[in-house]
Amino acid sequence: MTDPDYPYVDYNISSLDFLDRARKQLSLFDAGNIESLFYAALELRMGIEARICEYLEHSLNDEKPSKQKEYHAKKLFAKLLKNNPDADQPLELLIGKKGSTSLSVFKYTPVKKELIDYYEKELGKILHHKFFVDNKNSWYIKKKLQKYGAKSLFDYRDLLEKIALELEEANKGDLLSHPKFTLIKNK
């Protein structure tokens, strides 16, 4: 906990920070705090937005983050792809000296389209009252029901774990932009 006399809020906003808080909320859900499932969904949603914004901030031709008005992941992702059409492709960059056996490896791990789809469909669904209306006969049952054609909170718990793993994968890379190289010719 932060010193109560410290004048600033201690709340980090990187994609990994949101992911960490989502995982803590999932653990609380597992311990019986039902509301934590919804907080985990919110943290994952914000973590996806944050990762795309982290990439946008370092992409070519983009304005400063403070001027960024969009927050919707699908639109942010489209803007990222407009700036760099390869931004959805993973890349492993090996750098070494000619003749040397020593190499440095850098990875770019993109936000995958599946993660954007989860943001759009599943995370958006669970964060609105309509979730309870749409699942009125099943959401409150304390077991998994998906194999019976319904979904309870426990089915969504598994889905949120899957989304957390995808977001973790999008954060594994060392590079914040898919690199572009230009051939330089000596005259």
GROMACS elastic network, one bead per residue, 0.5 to 0.9 nm:
[ bonds ]
;  ai    aj funct       b0    kb
    1     4     6  0.84084   500
    1    10     6  0.84700   500
    2     5     6  0.83920   500
    2     6     6  0.70376   500
    2     9     6  0.79957   500
    2    10     6  0.66154   500
    3     6     6  0.52951   500
    3     7     6  0.88084   500
    4     7     6  0.79045   500
    5     8     6  0.88461   500
    6     9     6  0.79340   500
   11    17     6  0.86414   500
   12    17     6  0.60234   500
   12    18     6  0.80366   500
   13    16     6  0.80378   500
   13    17     6  0.58689   500
   13    18     6  0.65593   500
   13    46     6  0.87976   500
   13    47     6  0.82384   500
   13    50     6  0.74698   500
   14    17     6  0.51038   500
   14    18     6  0.65070   500
   14    19     6  0.86787   500
   14    47     6  0.72217   500
   14    50     6  0.61450   500
   14    51     6  0.73692   500
   14    54     6  0.80056   500
   15    18     6  0.52498   500
   15    19     6  0.62195   500
   15    20     6  0.86774   500
   15    44     6  0.85931   500
   15    46     6  0.75293   500
   15    48     6  0.66837   500
   15    49     6  0.77582   500
   15    51     6  0.51095   500
   15    52     6  0.87466   500
   15    54     6  0.80551   500
   15   167     6  0.81990   500
   15   168     6  0.89219   500
   15   171     6  0.75456   500
   16    20     6  0.60363   500
   16    21     6  0.86083   500
   16    47     6  0.69698   500
   16    50     6  0.87791   500
   16    51     6  0.83024   500
   16   167     6  0.84157   500
   16   168     6  0.75355   500
   16   171     6  0.70366   500
   17    20     6  0.50904   500
   17    21     6  0.63079   500
   17    22     6  0.86093   500
   17    43     6  0.88768   500
   17    47     6  0.76256   500
   18    21     6  0.51834   500
   18    22     6  0.61233   500
   18    23     6  0.86987   500
   18    40     6  0.89160   500
   18    42     6  0.88956   500
   18    43     6  0.51475   500
   18    44     6  0.63650   500
   18    45     6  0.85653   500
   18    46     6  0.66179   500
   18    48     6  0.86214   500
   18    50     6  0.83033   500
   19    22     6  0.50067   500
   19    23     6  0.62623   500
   19    24     6  0.87023   500
   19    40     6  0.85758   500
   19    43     6  0.66085   500
   19    44     6  0.60127   500
   19    46     6  0.87441   500
   19    47     6  0.59677   500
   19    48     6  0.87939   500
   19   164     6  0.66411   500
   19   167     6  0.73027   500
   19   168     6  0.73476   500
   20    23     6  0.52301   500
   20    24     6  0.63757   500
   20    25     6  0.87667   500
   20    43     6  0.86455   500
   21    24     6  0.50225   500
   21    25     6  0.62202   500
   21    26     6  0.86701   500
   21    39     6  0.88179   500
   21    40     6  0.72244   500
   21    43     6  0.65725   500
   21    44     6  0.85543   500
   22    25     6  0.50486   500
   22    26     6  0.62278   500
   22    27     6  0.87053   500
   22    36     6  0.87339   500
   22    37     6  0.86171   500
   22    39     6  0.71288   500
   22    41     6  0.70576   500
   22    42     6  0.78547   500
   22    43     6  0.51667   500
   22    44     6  0.59890   500
   22    47     6  0.87766   500
   22   160     6  0.88125   500
   22   164     6  0.76921   500
   23    27     6  0.62927   500
   23    28     6  0.86755   500
   23    40     6  0.69200   500
   23    43     6  0.89162   500
   23    44     6  0.89441   500
   23   161     6  0.80214   500
   23   164     6  0.75261   500
   24    27     6  0.51000   500
   24    28     6  0.63306   500
   24    29     6  0.87211   500
   24    36     6  0.87153   500
   24    40     6  0.78564   500
   25    29     6  0.61962   500
   25    30     6  0.86237   500
   25    33     6  0.86261   500
   25    35     6  0.87917   500
   25    37     6  0.64846   500
   25    38     6  0.84933   500
   25    39     6  0.64676   500
   25    40     6  0.51380   500
   25    41     6  0.89098   500
   25    43     6  0.87425   500
   26    30     6  0.62177   500
   26    31     6  0.86430   500
   26    36     6  0.64340   500
   26    37     6  0.60063   500
   26    39     6  0.85619   500
   26    40     6  0.60591   500
   26   157     6  0.73707   500
   26   160     6  0.81886   500
   26   161     6  0.79183   500
   27    31     6  0.63119   500
   27    32     6  0.88758   500
   27    33     6  0.88474   500
   27    36     6  0.83464   500
   28    32     6  0.65216   500
   28    33     6  0.55107   500
   28    34     6  0.79492   500
   28    35     6  0.88554   500
   28    36     6  0.60661   500
   28    37     6  0.81490   500
   29    32     6  0.51357   500
   29    34     6  0.52300   500
   29    35     6  0.71515   500
   29    36     6  0.51470   500
   29    37     6  0.57136   500
   29    40     6  0.88479   500
   29   157     6  0.83016   500
   30    33     6  0.71563   500
   30    34     6  0.81876   500
   30    36     6  0.89023   500
   30    37     6  0.89107   500
   30   157     6  0.87581   500
   31    34     6  0.86040   500
   32    35     6  0.89349   500
   32    36     6  0.87497   500
   33    36     6  0.56742   500
   33    37     6  0.79127   500
   34    37     6  0.59692   500
   34    38     6  0.80029   500
   34   153     6  0.82877   500
   35    38     6  0.56192   500
   35    39     6  0.67649   500
   35    40     6  0.89061   500
   36    40     6  0.60181   500
   36    41     6  0.85859   500
   37    40     6  0.50773   500
   37    41     6  0.63554   500
   37    42     6  0.88189   500
   37   153     6  0.77622   500
   37   156     6  0.82180   500
   37   157     6  0.67998   500
   37   160     6  0.83096   500
   38    41     6  0.50399   500
   38    42     6  0.63385   500
   38    43     6  0.87157   500
   38   126     6  0.70297   500
   38   127     6  0.65595   500
   39    42     6  0.50494   500
   39    43     6  0.61967   500
   39    44     6  0.86140   500
   39   127     6  0.87993   500
   40    43     6  0.51003   500
   40    44     6  0.61513   500
   40    45     6  0.85768   500
   40   160     6  0.75911   500
   41    44     6  0.51452   500
   41    45     6  0.61410   500
   41    46     6  0.86549   500
   41   123     6  0.59095   500
   41   124     6  0.86192   500
   41   126     6  0.73144   500
   41   127     6  0.72405   500
   41   160     6  0.67304   500
   42    45     6  0.50985   500
   42    46     6  0.62282   500
   42    47     6  0.84943   500
   42   123     6  0.74689   500
   42   124     6  0.88724   500
   42   127     6  0.71807   500
   43    46     6  0.51547   500
   43    47     6  0.59798   500
   43    48     6  0.86891   500
   44    48     6  0.62283   500
   44    49     6  0.86843   500
   44   119     6  0.83238   500
   44   123     6  0.79715   500
   44   160     6  0.79580   500
   44   163     6  0.74926   500
   44   164     6  0.67789   500
   44   167     6  0.78402   500
   45    48     6  0.53295   500
   45    49     6  0.64974   500
   45    50     6  0.86936   500
   45    73     6  0.87105   500
   45   118     6  0.87703   500
   45   119     6  0.59688   500
   45   123     6  0.64538   500
   45   124     6  0.81229   500
   46    49     6  0.50681   500
   46    50     6  0.60039   500
   46    51     6  0.86318   500
   47    51     6  0.61674   500
   47    52     6  0.87214   500
   47   167     6  0.74848   500
   48    51     6  0.52546   500
   48    52     6  0.64388   500
   48    53     6  0.86463   500
   48    73     6  0.71707   500
   48   111     6  0.79442   500
   48   115     6  0.75311   500
   48   116     6  0.77282   500
   48   119     6  0.74037   500
   48   167     6  0.67042   500
   48   170     6  0.88852   500
   49    52     6  0.53496   500
   49    53     6  0.61613   500
   49    54     6  0.86131   500
   49    71     6  0.68567   500
   49    72     6  0.72350   500
   49    73     6  0.54458   500
   49    76     6  0.78701   500
   49    77     6  0.89844   500
   49   119     6  0.88038   500
   50    53     6  0.50007   500
   50    54     6  0.60254   500
   50    55     6  0.86504   500
   51    55     6  0.63556   500
   51    56     6  0.85909   500
   51   111     6  0.74895   500
   51   167     6  0.83508   500
   51   170     6  0.76809   500
   51   171     6  0.74629   500
   52    55     6  0.51209   500
   52    56     6  0.60845   500
   52    57     6  0.85759   500
   52    73     6  0.72375   500
   52    76     6  0.66895   500
   52    77     6  0.64249   500
   52    80     6  0.76317   500
   52   110     6  0.87688   500
   52   111     6  0.69984   500
   53    57     6  0.59344   500
   53    58     6  0.86376   500
   53    65     6  0.76621   500
   53    68     6  0.89228   500
   53    71     6  0.87177   500
   53    73     6  0.88880   500
   53    76     6  0.72806   500
   53    77     6  0.86653   500
   53    80     6  0.86460   500
   54    57     6  0.52497   500
   54    58     6  0.67375   500
   54    59     6  0.88817   500
   54    65     6  0.89352   500
   54   176     6  0.69867   500
   54   177     6  0.89594   500
   55    58     6  0.53643   500
   55    59     6  0.61443   500
   55    80     6  0.74300   500
   55    87     6  0.85071   500
   55   110     6  0.87110   500
   55   175     6  0.89726   500
   55   176     6  0.53502   500
   55   177     6  0.58723   500
   55   178     6  0.87971   500
   56    60     6  0.80716   500
   56    62     6  0.67662   500
   56    63     6  0.87542   500
   56    65     6  0.82817   500
   56    76     6  0.78777   500
   56    77     6  0.84273   500
   56    79     6  0.79090   500
   56    80     6  0.56710   500
   56    83     6  0.82855   500
   56   176     6  0.85722   500
   56   177     6  0.80612   500
   57    60     6  0.84088   500
   57    62     6  0.67636   500
   57    63     6  0.76126   500
   57    64     6  0.67651   500
   57    65     6  0.62252   500
   57   176     6  0.85798   500
   57   177     6  0.89402   500
   58    62     6  0.78589   500
   58   176     6  0.62092   500
   58   177     6  0.59413   500
   59    62     6  0.62686   500
   59    80     6  0.71848   500
   59    83     6  0.65596   500
   59    84     6  0.70818   500
   59    87     6  0.88374   500
   59   176     6  0.79826   500
   59   177     6  0.58024   500
   59   178     6  0.80143   500
   60    83     6  0.59838   500
   60    84     6  0.72248   500
   60   177     6  0.86288   500
   61    83     6  0.63716   500
   62    65     6  0.85428   500
   62    79     6  0.88537   500
   62    80     6  0.86447   500
   62    83     6  0.73090   500
   63    66     6  0.81925   500
   63    67     6  0.64023   500
   63    68     6  0.69979   500
   64    67     6  0.54736   500
   64    68     6  0.67533   500
   65    68     6  0.50416   500
   65    69     6  0.85529   500
   66    69     6  0.80510   500
   68    71     6  0.80415   500
   70    73     6  0.83946   500
   70    75     6  0.72032   500
   70    76     6  0.66269   500
   71    74     6  0.88466   500
   71    75     6  0.77149   500
   71    76     6  0.67766   500
   72    75     6  0.55562   500
   72    76     6  0.61425   500
   72    77     6  0.85844   500
   72   120     6  0.87587   500
   73    77     6  0.58862   500
   73    78     6  0.84741   500
   73   116     6  0.64655   500
   73   119     6  0.71966   500
   73   120     6  0.77750   500
   74    77     6  0.51170   500
   74    78     6  0.62067   500
   74    79     6  0.87053   500
   74   116     6  0.62228   500
   74   117     6  0.82802   500
   74   119     6  0.83724   500
   74   120     6  0.74978   500
   75    78     6  0.50134   500
   75    79     6  0.62354   500
   75    80     6  0.86182   500
   76    79     6  0.50936   500
   76    80     6  0.62247   500
   76    81     6  0.87305   500
   77    81     6  0.62342   500
   77    82     6  0.85650   500
   77    87     6  0.89332   500
   77    88     6  0.88470   500
   77   111     6  0.84169   500
   77   113     6  0.89320   500
   77   116     6  0.80502   500
   78    81     6  0.51017   500
   78    82     6  0.61349   500
   78    83     6  0.86967   500
   79    83     6  0.62752   500
   79    84     6  0.85796   500
   80    83     6  0.51735   500
   80    84     6  0.61436   500
   80    85     6  0.77365   500
   80    87     6  0.67718   500
   80    88     6  0.87698   500
   81    86     6  0.68810   500
   81    87     6  0.57443   500
   81    88     6  0.71580   500
   82    85     6  0.58845   500
   82    87     6  0.89582   500
   83    87     6  0.83501   500
   84    87     6  0.54686   500
   84    88     6  0.86992   500
   84   177     6  0.86898   500
   84   178     6  0.75583   500
   84   180     6  0.87795   500
   85    88     6  0.72934   500
   85    89     6  0.86776   500
   86    89     6  0.54068   500
   86    90     6  0.84030   500
   86   178     6  0.65980   500
   86   179     6  0.88217   500
   87    90     6  0.78464   500
   87   108     6  0.88114   500
   87   109     6  0.89504   500
   87   110     6  0.64121   500
   87   111     6  0.83874   500
   87   177     6  0.71647   500
   87   178     6  0.55551   500
   87   179     6  0.89417   500
   88   109     6  0.82935   500
   88   110     6  0.52217   500
   88   111     6  0.65752   500
   88   112     6  0.64840   500
   88   113     6  0.78712   500
   88   178     6  0.85026   500
   89   108     6  0.81777   500
   89   109     6  0.75362   500
   89   110     6  0.61614   500
   89   111     6  0.88421   500
   89   112     6  0.84269   500
   89   178     6  0.79213   500
   90   107     6  0.75094   500
   90   108     6  0.55338   500
   90   110     6  0.57710   500
   90   173     6  0.89935   500
   90   178     6  0.79900   500
   91   106     6  0.82390   500
   91   107     6  0.56883   500
   91   108     6  0.50559   500
   91   109     6  0.68346   500
   91   110     6  0.86241   500
   91   178     6  0.71949   500
   91   179     6  0.86016   500
   92   105     6  0.67898   500
   92   106     6  0.57672   500
   92   108     6  0.64416   500
   92   109     6  0.86997   500
   92   173     6  0.89735   500
   93   104     6  0.80662   500
   93   105     6  0.56965   500
   93   106     6  0.50372   500
   93   107     6  0.61387   500
   93   108     6  0.81770   500
   93   179     6  0.87881   500
   94   103     6  0.62647   500
   94   104     6  0.56577   500
   94   106     6  0.65006   500
   94   107     6  0.88095   500
   95   102     6  0.86594   500
   95   103     6  0.55213   500
   95   104     6  0.50982   500
   95   105     6  0.64953   500
   95   106     6  0.81781   500
   96    99     6  0.84890   500
   96   100     6  0.67816   500
   96   101     6  0.77225   500
   96   102     6  0.61469   500
   96   104     6  0.62828   500
   96   105     6  0.89352   500
   97   100     6  0.53419   500
   97   101     6  0.80463   500
   97   102     6  0.74694   500
   97   103     6  0.76480   500
   98   101     6  0.85076   500
  100   103     6  0.77848   500
  105   174     6  0.89283   500
  106   173     6  0.72016   500
  106   174     6  0.56416   500
  106   175     6  0.66148   500
  107   172     6  0.78926   500
  107   174     6  0.52727   500
  107   175     6  0.58950   500
  108   170     6  0.85652   500
  108   171     6  0.89273   500
  108   172     6  0.79749   500
  108   174     6  0.61566   500
  108   176     6  0.68298   500
  108   177     6  0.69159   500
  108   178     6  0.61901   500
  108   179     6  0.85200   500
  109   112     6  0.86074   500
  109   169     6  0.70385   500
  109   170     6  0.52387   500
  109   171     6  0.68271   500
  109   172     6  0.63945   500
  109   174     6  0.80959   500
  109   175     6  0.78048   500
  109   176     6  0.86028   500
  109   178     6  0.86613   500
  110   169     6  0.84041   500
  110   170     6  0.54654   500
  110   171     6  0.81611   500
  110   173     6  0.81761   500
  110   177     6  0.88589   500
  110   178     6  0.84047   500
  111   114     6  0.83252   500
  111   115     6  0.65919   500
  111   116     6  0.76130   500
  111   166     6  0.82651   500
  111   167     6  0.75119   500
  111   169     6  0.82684   500
  111   170     6  0.51315   500
  111   171     6  0.83492   500
  112   115     6  0.53826   500
  112   116     6  0.67959   500
  112   117     6  0.88993   500
  112   166     6  0.80082   500
  112   167     6  0.89161   500
  112   170     6  0.74231   500
  113   116     6  0.50480   500
  113   117     6  0.62160   500
  113   118     6  0.86943   500
  114   118     6  0.61948   500
  114   119     6  0.85941   500
  114   166     6  0.83817   500
  115   118     6  0.50436   500
  115   119     6  0.62230   500
  115   120     6  0.86243   500
  115   163     6  0.68757   500
  115   166     6  0.65801   500
  115   167     6  0.72396   500
  116   120     6  0.61529   500
  116   121     6  0.86040   500
  117   121     6  0.59100   500
  117   122     6  0.77415   500
  118   121     6  0.53236   500
  118   122     6  0.50790   500
  118   123     6  0.60886   500
  118   124     6  0.82005   500
  118   163     6  0.71391   500
  119   122     6  0.62265   500
  119   123     6  0.50885   500
  119   124     6  0.62895   500
  119   163     6  0.88527   500
  120   123     6  0.65658   500
  120   124     6  0.57461   500
  120   125     6  0.81422   500
  121   124     6  0.55592   500
  121   125     6  0.60108   500
  121   126     6  0.88568   500
  122   125     6  0.50642   500
  122   126     6  0.63448   500
  122   127     6  0.88552   500
  122   156     6  0.87483   500
  122   159     6  0.84692   500
  122   160     6  0.89137   500
  123   126     6  0.53859   500
  123   127     6  0.64550   500
  123   160     6  0.83447   500
  124   127     6  0.55335   500
  124   128     6  0.71239   500
  125   128     6  0.60456   500
  125   129     6  0.86430   500
  125   130     6  0.74307   500
  125   131     6  0.58875   500
  126   129     6  0.79093   500
  126   130     6  0.80826   500
  126   131     6  0.53973   500
  126   132     6  0.83632   500
  126   156     6  0.84386   500
  127   130     6  0.84601   500
  127   131     6  0.72511   500
  128   131     6  0.57429   500
  128   132     6  0.80552   500
  129   132     6  0.56751   500
  129   133     6  0.68752   500
  129   134     6  0.89455   500
  130   134     6  0.59255   500
  130   135     6  0.83761   500
  131   134     6  0.52433   500
  131   135     6  0.61304   500
  131   136     6  0.81979   500
  131   139     6  0.84605   500
  132   135     6  0.51123   500
  132   136     6  0.53927   500
  132   137     6  0.87835   500
  132   138     6  0.87833   500
  132   139     6  0.66711   500
  132   140     6  0.89484   500
  133   137     6  0.86532   500
  134   137     6  0.84198   500
  134   139     6  0.89182   500
  135   138     6  0.54040   500
  135   139     6  0.53704   500
  135   140     6  0.87036   500
  135   150     6  0.75170   500
  135   151     6  0.69219   500
  135   152     6  0.75631   500
  136   139     6  0.62944   500
  136   140     6  0.81709   500
  137   140     6  0.77477   500
  137   141     6  0.84111   500
  137   150     6  0.83578   500
  137   152     6  0.89072   500
  138   141     6  0.56209   500
  138   145     6  0.77039   500
  138   150     6  0.64106   500
  138   151     6  0.60353   500
  138   152     6  0.52256   500
  138   153     6  0.83053   500
  139   142     6  0.84028   500
  139   150     6  0.84818   500
  139   151     6  0.62798   500
  139   153     6  0.54025   500
  139   154     6  0.83416   500
  140   143     6  0.88544   500
  140   152     6  0.61815   500
  140   153     6  0.67415   500
  141   144     6  0.79368   500
  141   145     6  0.82855   500
  141   151     6  0.88861   500
  141   152     6  0.59138   500
  141   153     6  0.75766   500
  141   154     6  0.82413   500
  142   152     6  0.72341   500
  142   153     6  0.76022   500
  142   154     6  0.67863   500
  143   152     6  0.68659   500
  143   153     6  0.81023   500
  143   154     6  0.59599   500
  143   155     6  0.77950   500
  144   147     6  0.77700   500
  144   148     6  0.88082   500
  144   150     6  0.86096   500
  144   151     6  0.68868   500
  144   152     6  0.60329   500
  144   153     6  0.78294   500
  144   154     6  0.53965   500
  144   155     6  0.51758   500
  144   156     6  0.88073   500
  145   148     6  0.53458   500
  145   149     6  0.67516   500
  145   150     6  0.53237   500
  145   151     6  0.51968   500
  145   152     6  0.60588   500
  145   154     6  0.81462   500
  145   155     6  0.67912   500
  146   149     6  0.50713   500
  146   151     6  0.50295   500
  146   152     6  0.76137   500
  146   155     6  0.64783   500
  147   150     6  0.73523   500
  147   151     6  0.86320   500
  148   151     6  0.83314   500
  150   155     6  0.89325   500
  151   154     6  0.77002   500
  151   155     6  0.56680   500
  151   156     6  0.71928   500
  152   155     6  0.53297   500
  152   156     6  0.66740   500
  152   157     6  0.87920   500
  153   156     6  0.50026   500
  153   157     6  0.61457   500
  153   158     6  0.89445   500
  154   158     6  0.67121   500
  154   159     6  0.88579   500
  155   158     6  0.54364   500
  155   159     6  0.65841   500
  155   160     6  0.89142   500
  156   160     6  0.60992   500
  156   161     6  0.85870   500
  157   160     6  0.51567   500
  157   161     6  0.63648   500
  157   162     6  0.87827   500
  158   161     6  0.51241   500
  158   162     6  0.63646   500
  158   163     6  0.87804   500
  159   162     6  0.50428   500
  159   163     6  0.62862   500
  159   164     6  0.86244   500
  160   164     6  0.60776   500
  160   165     6  0.86308   500
  161   165     6  0.62835   500
  161   166     6  0.87482   500
  162   165     6  0.51552   500
  162   166     6  0.64092   500
  162   167     6  0.87619   500
  163   166     6  0.50466   500
  163   167     6  0.61837   500
  163   168     6  0.85254   500
  164   167     6  0.50763   500
  164   168     6  0.60621   500
  164   169     6  0.86028   500
  165   169     6  0.62260   500
  165   170     6  0.87465   500
  166   169     6  0.50504   500
  166   170     6  0.63602   500
  166   171     6  0.88189   500
  167   170     6  0.50203   500
  167   171     6  0.64231   500
  167   172     6  0.89464   500
  168   171     6  0.51328   500
  168   172     6  0.64575   500
  169   172     6  0.52571   500
  169   173     6  0.79893   500
  170   173     6  0.70617   500
  171   174     6  0.82818   500
  173   176     6  0.76428   500
  175   178     6  0.71151   500
  175   179     6  0.82067   500
  176   179     6  0.88632   500
  177   180     6  0.88175   500
